[in-house]
């Protein structure tokens, strides 16, 4: 009998403590939330445009508001760098020291190059998507170690998810 009472008591304890209603539903954000996202971008250089490509920006593990990852996920040049940011101004650049990319090739081998980012800027509600939706814009200059002297201009918009925007 004690065994059944003990089991019943344990079940009741689990039922009452495991079913607490969560009242704090705000998961919060990251320290670079306004700059982070999925972007649809084009790269241009010497009158030639390449794209559209997907680009991703997101917080680093430190989540300190002073850097973010910029990653093309092997779509344009295969780069993945940590880039310094000035969050209050929504700007970013590698400054005088290019960042080392730690991207992988499609076969899994390392593709490590340095990448210089200049004049990076996110503008909230700064553009319209192809479908006419107001969304954020991103722009920056980028130079790759294995293509020295060629600065590509990257321009794009925050992906909205609407079918007419991609």
C-alpha positions, 0 to 999 in steps of 0.5 A: 500500500505504501508503494502505491501511495508513494507512486501516487504522491510522486505523480501528483508532485510531477503533475503540479510542478511540471505544468506551471504556466509560463508567464514570461513569453519574451525570449529576448533578443541578441545584442545585434538584433537589428543588424542580424538576419537573412538578406538577399544581396547582389555583389557588383564590381566594374559594372558587373552584377552578381546575384541575387545571393543569400547572406546571413548576419548574426550574433557571435557567441560572446553576444557583446554588441561589438561584433557579428558574423557575416556569412554567405554560406558558400553562395558567392565567395564562400566567406564567414567572418566576425566583423566589428560593429558599431551597433548604435549607428548600425554600421560595421567594418573590419577596419585596418585589419581584415578578418580571417574567414573560416568557411568550408568548401562544399567538400568540407575542406577549409577555405581560409582567406582574409576579407576586408569589409568597408562602409557597412551599414544597415538601414531600418526600413531603408528599401523596398523588396521586389514585391514592394514591401518596406524592409531593411537594407544592407550595404558594404564594400568587400575585398577578398585576399585571393582577388586583391584590389577588387572591391565588390559592392554588396547591396541588398534587402532583408528577406521578408518571406513573401513569395514575390520577394525572391 
